[in-house]
């Protein structure tokens, strides 16, 4: 499934792409970026897959100060993982040779807030079920003086769970990681500081270190 273009521009690995993302976010946070026009060593195929949330006000290309066309953005409420999302990620890795998958949550997430409040009407109920394990495991943060941490804890846990689910449900991604071809990282984008705090790294040599996703009890 590899494209001919990808075979010509295979000079980056997951670690290099990850470092490019982190440096780009630093420029964005400091207002020293170039509007997403950073070059990635002349690579023509997308090198990064970002699973983000529809509630995030900034595009991944802006957040990471990356040239347009280098990121395949899979955008879904609550950055959850379903069969369609997994299929899209697998296709992107196999067909375009993308080397890094990023699961990106963000602070003050309205989708997570709706899930925390139990609003599961209509088709959102299916997404609600995906976020519910993070809600259940974070309930202690919704009590007493820690109440202000509740939403952020749920968002953080949901990002970790989505990352774990990709690894657990996709033999394709597992194989690519084992072969050193793909990495998987999870990050939280702070809307105020504009910085991305990476909370989980599953780079090729770390594949066996990822704990399982949390489940609702």
C-alpha positions in Angstrom: 0.0 0.0 0.0 3.0 2.3 0.2 2.9 5.2 -2.2 5.8 5.8 -4.6 6.2 9.3 -3.2 6.6 8.0 0.3 9.4 5.6 -0.8 11.3 8.7 -2.0 10.8 10.7 1.1 11.3 8.2 3.9 14.1 10.2 5.7 12.2 10.8 9.0 11.4 8.5 11.8 8.8 8.8 14.7 11.3 10.4 17.0 12.3 13.1 14.5 8.6 13.9 13.7 7.8 14.0 17.4 10.6 16.5 18.0 9.4 18.6 15.1 5.9 18.7 16.7 7.3 19.8 20.1 9.5 22.5 18.7 6.6 23.8 16.5 4.3 24.0 19.5 7.0 26.0 21.4 7.0 28.5 18.5 3.2 28.7 18.5 3.1 29.3 22.3 5.7 32.1 22.1 4.0 33.7 19.0 7.2 33.1 17.0 5.7 30.6 14.5 5.4 31.1 10.8 1.7 30.3 10.4 2.1 26.6 9.8 4.6 26.9 7.0 7.5 25.0 8.7 9.2 22.6 6.3 9.7 18.9 7.2 12.8 18.0 5.0 10.8 18.2 1.7 8.5 15.3 2.6 5.5 15.4 0.3 3.3 12.8 2.0 1.6 13.5 5.4 3.9 12.4 8.2 1.6 12.9 11.2 -1.9 11.8 12.1 -3.7 13.8 14.8 -6.9 12.6 16.4 -8.4 15.7 17.8 -11.7 17.0 19.2 -14.2 19.1 17.3 -14.4 21.5 20.3 -10.8 22.6 20.0 -10.6 26.2 18.6 -7.2 25.8 17.0 -6.2 23.5 14.1 -3.3 21.0 14.7 -1.3 22.7 11.9 -1.5 25.9 13.9 -0.9 24.3 17.3 2.3 22.6 16.0 3.3 25.3 13.5 3.5 22.7 10.7 3.1 23.2 7.0 -0.4 22.6 5.6 -0.6 19.1 4.2 1.7 17.4 6.6 -1.0 16.5 9.1 -3.9 14.2 8.6 -6.5 15.5 11.1 -9.1 13.0 12.3 -11.6 15.2 14.1 -14.3 13.7 16.3 -16.1 14.8 19.4 -14.1 13.9 22.5 -11.2 12.5 20.4 -12.7 9.1 21.0 -11.8 5.9 19.1 -14.3 3.8 17.1 -14.0 1.5 14.1 -14.0 4.3 11.6 -11.3 6.2 13.4 -9.1 3.1 13.7 -9.6 2.3 10.0 -8.6 5.9 9.1 -5.5 5.7 11.2 -4.5 2.3 9.8 -5.0 3.5 6.3 -3.0 6.7 6.8 -0.1 4.7 8.3 -0.1 2.0 5.6 -0.9 4.0 2.5 0.9 7.4 3.2 3.6 6.1 5.5 2.7 8.4 8.4 5.2 7.9 11.2 3.5 9.5 14.2 0.0 9.3 15.6 -1.0 12.0 18.1 -4.1 11.8 20.3 -4.8 15.4 21.2 -7.2 16.5 24.0 -7.6 20.1 25.2 -8.5 22.0 28.4 -12.1 23.4 28.9 -13.5 20.8 26.6 -17.2 21.3 26.0 -17.7 17.7 24.8 -16.2 16.3 28.0 -18.3 18.7 30.0 -21.5 17.4 28.4 -20.4 13.8 29.2 -19.6 14.7 32.8 -23.1 16.2 33.2 -24.7 13.1 31.8 -26.1 14.7 28.7 -26.4 11.7 26.3 -29.2 12.6 24.0 -29.5 11.5 20.4 -26.5 10.1 18.6 -24.2 11.7 21.1 -25.1 8.8 23.4 -22.6 6.6 21.4 -19.8 9.1 22.1 -20.9 9.5 25.7 -20.3 5.7 26.2 -16.8 6.1 25.0 -16.0 9.0 27.4 -17.9 7.4 30.3 -15.0 5.2 31.6 -12.9 8.4 32.1 -15.9 10.0 33.9 -16.4 7.1 36.2 -12.7 6.8 37.2 -12.4 10.5 37.9 -15.4 11.0 40.1 -13.3 11.5 43.2 -12.0 14.7 41.7 -15.5 16.1 41.6 -15.9 16.2 45.4 -15.2 19.0 47.8 -12.2 21.3 47.2 -11.0 19.3 44.3 -14.1 20.0 42.1 -12.2 22.3 39.8 -10.0 19.5 38.8 -12.8 17.2 37.7 -13.2 18.3 34.1 -9.5 18.4 33.4 -8.9 15.0 35.0 -11.7 13.4 32.9 -10.2 15.0 29.7 -6.7 13.8 30.6 -7.9 10.2 31.4 -10.0 10.2 28.2 -6.9 11.0 26.1 -4.9 8.2 27.8 -7.8 5.8 27.2 -8.0 6.6 23.5 -4.3 6.1 23.2 -4.5 2.7 24.9 -7.5 1.7 22.8 -5.6 2.3 19.6 -2.9 0.0 20.7 -5.2 -2.7 22.1 -7.6 -2.8 19.1 -5.2 -2.4 16.2 -2.8 -5.2 15.3 -1.8 -3.1 12.4 -0.5 -0.2 14.6 1.1 -2.7 17.0 3.0 -4.3 14.2 4.2 -0.9 12.7 5.4 0.2 16.2 7.2 -3.1 16.7 8.9 -2.6 13.4 10.0 0.9 14.4 8.0 2.5 11.7 5.3 4.3 13.7 5.1 6.1 17.1 2.0 7.0 19.2 1.8 10.0 21.6 -0.9 11.6 23.6 -1.1 15.3 24.5 -3.2 17.9 26.3 -3.4 21.3 24.6 -3.8 24.1 27.2 -6.1 26.8 25.7 -4.6 29.5 27.9 -0.9 28.8 27.7 -1.2 27.4 24.1 1.3 24.7 25.1 0.8 21.0 24.5 1.7 18.8 27.5 2.5 15.3 26.3 1.2 12.8 28.8 2.0 9.5 27.1 4.7 8.4 24.6 4.5 5.1 22.9 7.5 5.4 20.6 8.7 2.2 18.9 10.9 0.9 21.7 8.3 1.7 24.3 5.5 -0.4 22.8 5.2 -2.8 25.8 5.0 -0.1 28.4 1.5 1.2 27.6 -1.0 0.2 30.4 -4.6 -0.8 29.4 -7.4 1.7 29.0 -9.6 2.3 32.1 -13.1 0.8 32.0 -16.2 1.9 33.7 -16.8 -0.1 36.9 
